[in-house]
Amino acid sequence: MSTPELIHYGIYFLLTLGLSTLFAMGGVGSAIVLVPTFNMMGLPLNLAKAIGLFINSSSTITASVMNFFRGVLDIRFALPLVIAILMATPLGAWSSQYVPVVVVKWILVAFLITAAILLLYTKRETKVVYDKAWILFLIGFVVGIISGMIGVGGGALIMPLLILLGFDAKKAAYAVSFIIPFSSLGAFFTYLSFVQMDWVLLGVVSVAAVLGGYLGDFIMHYRLTPAQVKKLIAVLLLLLAAKMIMGLLRLHF
């Protein structure tokens, strides 16, 4: 491997490590910021989405397995979400190749802003719980279509929505960490059918994401509160959305 290639992969490693650490501190998958960032750095959008989906899966699957064996995961609660997302994310990923890139980017901008607002203003008091299976299925299906199309795991949107519906934050977090590998891998394999993958880059950023997940979890427990980190992440998402909007407006004007 040549020196320029080493530098190239090194930049992606450090960027992924930093952002994955930050987003792990807030309990949010880093693909929501890595996909637009990778695209801005020159990766084709569909390749950036495929890599982002795999990163989300690799960084959450360990936590999902641990939660299952610790007995803190409510399978009955998570099952409608899993079924809906397994159906919807491949459909969203497949349909993305027929949707203009500009439209996908505007959807991603809307997703970033919505996630940021929910992170900033979601209340945690449990008052009324809307726990009907069809409601959970509908949430999973709609979020699955969107997340498959724009290449993110969907956890940043599902988690606040479940809290808004009245579910306990920890119960929602356990369910979301269990859901993300299913949603991300389903869409990832769909993208592989029409995207030329850079396997070296995929391996490099996946290692960085896993390391960032462990590092972020450690920092969150010993340095910062989740509320502080989520505010920081929300601001970062809004700044990224603003940068994407400026780039999209330049295309039109």
Buried (B, 14 or more C-beta within 10 A) or exposed (E): EEEEEEEBBEEBBEBBBBBBBBBBBBBBBBBBBBBBBBBEEEBBBBBBBBBBBBBBBBBBBBBBBEBBEEEEBBEEBBBBBBBBBBBBBBBBBBBBBEEEEEEBBBBBBEBBBBBBBBBBEBEEEEEEEEBEBEEBBEBBBBBBBBBBBBBBBBBBBBBBBBBBBBBBBEBBBBBBBBBBBBBBBBBBBBBEEEBEBBEEBBEBBBBBBBBBBBBBBEBBEEEBEBEEBBBBBBEBBBEBBEBBBEBBEEEEE
